């Protein structure tokens, strides 16, 4: 967060200083259960007229860098500082690292396939750098254009090695080898407008095709949506005629078998484009994640006392790192306010290996809607999630219909089965004996 020192509570501490000329940035850790602030950390202080100001434009990244079970906080500031703070708010040794103005989020991922987390930062001067968690430089690259967003990490061409996809203000999309930062031969890919959103990586191949690689999806300020095939660098474009600052999203919106791309624009429009792919992994680049399998995430109405959810943990890390387990999985059933019981029903499980697992969740006793949220944290503290919606007891009236109809059908059946076989006169109660 960032704030001006124009708060009345801080005015007395600064004396006669014109606080309207200064800006400061820091981190605040808030406990959502107790609604209290745990700690704050002041990072940068600058004047509002200087070239480097103490703004923080992007959200912090949270990851366990040293395996001690506590999460570390990574954040870049427009002052050009790259901070790593521990869970108490103390800046780690050798940090902060100096760069130019950092606008995008800092990325924590294994980019050189050594099984360890690296830190990736990009600045407004076109520099992208990779460090170890101890602050040692792995490699750096200059791309000659402002980088507005953090890179996206994935195996673009299907060769088994990790690449970084970097958008730039010049309109070029760079793909860098995660091992040394060298450019992949067929890239950068040029567009005709600046790119301000983070790149989406997604598998848009048909489910039965065995093609390798991912598709790069982004919008550009030339009014087009680009879908670039990772292995070949060939692109399909869709003329949307508008500009966008937000990342393209991929999900199954209409409940069908294909994957939809959701594009939002500066004019307030939202576009949905169908594709042949399927959202098989929550983080979309098929390295690590968790998702609810397709048959179990279909929108449906649940009755009875419980229902099943099938999840699949994906971990395609290779030697020498191996799997990133154990995986701590939390499955939550979220219900709205008309339910009088617990609004959140949670089940916690720990799995040592990737694969498919089934989880049994209780249903609620009222007619309502709900959301199932599946969250996973690996040994590095990296977080992945998936969710879907469903309803409970919405069609109870069907049971009432059968409760009314079945007794009538039963009585009619009894009369038909036990009716007299021969014709017999009806009994008479007349007193006339003639």
N, C-alpha and C positions, 0 to 999 in steps of 0.2 A: 504494500500500500504506500501511498505518498500523501503528504499533507503540507499545507502552508502553515507557518508559525503565526497565524492570526487568531488562534484560540485564546480566549481571555484567561484561561488557566495557566498558560505558559507566558503570558505577556509580562508578568512581574519578574520572571527569571531573567529576561533579556534586557531589562532596563530601558534605555532610550533608543535602542536599536530599532530601525524601521523594519519590522518583521515582514512587511509586504514584499520585500525584495528577496526573500529567502525561501527556499523549498527544501524539504528533507524527505528521505525515504527510509522505510524500515519494514520489519516483519513483526506481525502480531499473531500469537498462537492462542486460539480460543477453544475452551472446553465446551463442546456442544451439550454435554449432559448436565453440567452444573451452571451453564450460562455465565462463566467467569473467564477472565483473561488469565492465562497461565504465565506468560511472559512476553515481553516486547524486546526487540533489538533494533537500535538505531544504526543505520548503515552509512548513508551519505548525507551531506549537507552542502548546498551550493546556493549561489544567487540565481535569480530567475532570468538574468540577462547573459549568463555565461554560455560558452559553447557547449559545455557538458553540464547538464542539469540533473538533479538527483531524483528523477522520476523512475518508477518501476512500471513498465508497460505490460508485462506478462506475468502469468501465474507462476508461483514457485513449483519446482519439481521435488518430490519427496521419494527417497530411496535409502535403503540400508547399504552404505558404501563399505563398511568394514566388517560386516557380519556379526556385530555385537547384539543384534536384536532390537536396536533403537534406530529410528528413522532420522536421516540427515536431510537438511533443507538446502536446495540449490536454487540460486536466483541470480539473474543478471540485471544490471541497472543501466539507465541511460547515461550515468556518470562514467561508464566504461569499466565497471568493476564486476567481477564474477566471484560471488561469495558462496561458501559452503559452511553451513552452521550445523552444529550437533543438536541433539534433542533438548539441550538446555539453553540454546541460543548463543553458544560460544563459537566464534569463528575458528575453523580448523587451521592447523599449521600450514604455511605456505600460501594461504589464501588471505585476501582476495587476489585473483589474477587480473591483470590489466589488459583491456582491449579498447576498441572504440565503442561508441554507443551501441548497447545491446537492446534490441527491440523485441525479439522473439524469445520463447521459452528455451531454457537450457535442457538438453537431451541427455539422459542417462541410459546407456545401452551398450551391449557388447558389439562393437562395430568392427573389430579386427579378428573375431572368431577365436579368441584365446580363452574364452570361458570367464572372463572378468569384465566388470562394468567399467566403461569409459565415459568421460564427460565431454560433451560436444557443445561448443558455443560459436555463435556467428554474430558479426557486428555490422554497423552501418557503412564501414569502409570496404566491405566485401571480403573480409577475412573469416575463415572458418578454421577452428583449431580443435584438436582432440587431446585431452589430458587423461592421465591416470587419476584415481581417487586421491593420490598423495600430491597431486599438483605437478607431476612431471609431464613435459610435452611429449606426445607420441608423434604427431605430424600437424602441419598447418598448410593452408592453401589460400591463395588470393584469387578471387573471382571477378574483380574489377567492377563490381556493382553492389549497391546496397542490398543487404539480405534482410527482408522485413519479418520473416518467420523462421522458427527453428527447423532444422532438416527433418525429413522423414526417413526411417531406417527400414530396409528390407532387401530381399534378394530379388533384384529387378529382372535380371536376365536368366535366372534359373541355373546358374553355374555353381551353386553351392556356397558362394561367398557373399558377404553382406555389403551392400552399397548404401550411400547416403544421397537422397534426392533433395536438392536445394533450390528454392525459388529466388528470383532476383528481381530488382526494380527495372532492370533493362529488358525484361521479358524472356530471358533465357532460363531454361530448366537444366541445371547441372546434375549429373550423376557421377559420384566420386566413389572410388574403391575404398572400402572401409579399412583396408590394411595400410595404405600409404597415401591416400588422398589423390591418387592419379585419376584423370578423367577417363571414363569409359569411351571407347572409340567413336561411337555414333552420337555422342552428346558433347556439348549442350544442344538442346532442342530450342530453336528460336520461335517465339510468338511475336505478335505485332502490338503488344501492349504490356504494361507492367503487371507483374503478378504480386498480389498483396495477401493472398491466402496461403495457408499451409497445404502441402501436397497430400492427396489421398492415394494410397497404394491399395489395390484390390484385385482379386482374381476374377476376371470377367469371362473366363473360358467356360464353355458348356460343361455341365457336370461329368459327362462321360469322356470328354477329351482329356488327353494326357499331355497337353502342352505345358511347358515350364515357363516360369516368369510371371510377372505381375503387370498390371496396367496402371499407368500414371494418369491420374484424373485431376484436373485443375481448371479454373476459369482464368481468363486474362482480360485486361482492360480494352482489348479490341472487340469485345462483345461475343466471344466464342467460348464454348466449353470444349476442352481438349481431352481426348482419350488416347493416350500414347501407349502403344504396345512396347513393353520393356525390352524384350530380346531384339526386336527389329528397329525400333525407333519410328515406326510408321504410325500415323495419327489419323483418327476420325474426329471431325469437328462438328459441333452443333451450334448453329447461329441462334443465340438467345437474345442478342441485341441489347444486352445490359451488362453492367459491371458488378463485381461482387468482391467483398472483403472477407467473406466467411468461407470456411473449408467445405468442400462438397462432402456430403454424408452418404453412406451406403447402408441400406437395410431393406428388409422385406416388408413393405408398407401395406400392400393389399392382400397379404396372406397367400399369394400364389407360390409357384415353384421358382420364380426368377428373382433377381436382385434389383432393387430400385435405387437410383441415384437422386438425391434431394439437393437442389441448388436454390439458394436464396440470393436475392439481388438487392442493389441499392434502391430500386424503385418499389420495394416492398412486395415483390412477387416471389412465389415459391414454385419451382418446377420439379416434376417427377418424371424420370426417364427410366423405362424398363431395360434390363440387360439380361444376358444369358447366364450370368454367374450366380453364385449362392454365397450367402454370408456364413461361411463355415467357421471362421475364427473371429473372435471379438475384436482383436487388434488389427485384423485385416491383412497382415503381411505374412501370415502362415509360419511364424517362428515360435511363438509361445502365446498361450491364451486359454480361455475357457468359453464354452458356449453351450446352450441348450439345444439338443438335437432337434431336427426339423419336425418329426411327428409329435413331439411333446411340447413344442412351442406354438402349435396351432391354436387359434382362438377358439375356446370351447366353454361349455357350462359344466361345472363339476357339482356332483351330488354325493351323498353318503358321508362317511366320517373321515376319509383321507383320499389322497391322490398321489400319483407318482410323477417325478420329474427326472428325466435322464440328461446327464451332462457329459461332456467330453473334455478332458484336459489335454491340450495340445502342447507338446514340447519337442521341437525339432532341432534343438541345439546338438551340435556334433562334437566329436573329439577335438580338443582334450577336455572340454568343459563338461560334457555329459548332461544329464538331466538337471534341472534347476530345483528339484524337490528337496524337502517335502513341501507339498502344496496345501496351504490352509484355505479351506473353502467354507464360506458362510452363505447359507441359503436363507433368504428372508421372504416371508409372505407379508406384503403391505396391504392393509385394508383401510377403507375410508372411515369417516367419523360416525357413520350410523351403526357401527359395530361397537357393542358395549364392553367387549373384552380387550385383550392386548392388541394395540394397533399394529405391532410388528411381532411376528412369530419367527424366531431365528433357530436354525440348526447349524452347528459347527462340526466340521469333519476335517480330518487331515489324511492326505493320500501321499504315498511315497513314490508312485509311478504314474505316468500319464495313461490315459485310456478313458473308457466309458464307465460311468457309475450311475446307479439309480438311487434317488433320495425320496423318501416318503414324507409328505407334508400333510398336516391335518387341515380339513376344511373348516370354514366358519359356519355358525348355525343360523345365520340370517341371510336374507336375499340381498346380495350386494355384489360389487365388483372387487377385483384385487389385482395386485402385481407381484410376480415372483422375480426377485432380484438375486442373481448368483454372482458372488464376488470371490476372487482368488488372489492370494498373495504368495509369491514364491520365496525362496530363501534369501533373495536379494531385496526383498521388500517391494518388488515391482507389482503393481496392481492391475488386475484385469476384471472385467465384469460383462454380464449379459442379462437381459430381462425380457419378460413378456407379460401380457395381460390376459385375464380370464374372468369369468363370472361364477357366482355360486347361487344355486337354487333359483335361477331365473325362470325356469319352466316347471315350477311346482304345480301349476294349474293343470298340467297334463295328468298328474297323479290324481288330482281331485276328479277329473273327468272319468277316469277309469273306476274310481271308487263309487261313482254314481251309476255307471253303466254295467259294471260286472255283476252286482246283485240282481239287476233286472234280467240280464242274460242267463244267470244261474236259475232263477225261478222259471223262466220260459223253458229252459232245458229240462228241468224236473217235470214240468207239465207234459212235455212232449214224450219223455221217456216212460213215465208211469201212467199214461192215459189208458182207459179201458180198451181192451182188444175187441170185444163184441158190443153191439149196440144194446143198451139197457134203457128202459123207461125211467124217466126222472121220478123221484118219490113224490107222492101226493099227500097233502095234509088236510084234504077236504073231509067233512063229516058225512058226506053222501056216500052210502055204501052200495048204491045201485050201480 
